[in-house]
Amino acid sequence: MTVAVTTDAESSRVAWGNEMRKRFSPPGVCNEDGSLRQDFFKPKRIIIQLNDPQKKKWGDEERDALLAGIEKHGIGKWREIINDSEHLHRYDETTVRVKASKLMGTQSLARHVGWKGDRAAVEREFNKHKTIGEQTGCWKSGYLVENEDGDVAKALAAW
């Protein structure tokens, strides 16, 4: 059996902490002696969100529709790509741009605005970005990311 022994220094620190809580805490945080009320920190209500069958996850149909949109409209024409596909209507432009960025394997699509390509061309761009990213140490979580030294721009110029 172990017995907790408190020193005078520990007792005075606890007393000081309790006094500070009583003075500066919002109402309901502490008991009359300044100790914390644990039930204050428990959730007051719980919200249960059920999966919405209308919100299905991004899948092959959406990816194929995005690839078709890139081939037809080009990078940056997110609204046109969305309007042209029944599979993309529930997504906003930001979501479609992020998905295109992932397909292309680059964080920045600015150098690709207006670029059009079929599935094979998109895969070639992805592989180019991955190769450059791995060579420069700028491949992060499936994206080519810029660095402060401009290594990506130099590698792309030399490509």
PyMOL commands that set and color helices and strands:
alter all, ss='L'
color gray80, all
select helices_A, chain A and resi 8-24+38-41+60-72+78-83+93-104+110-112+119-136+151-158
alter helices_A, ss='H'
color red, helices_A
select strands_A, chain A and resi 139-140+143-144
alter strands_A, ss='S'
color yellow, strands_A
deselect
rebuild
show_as cartoon
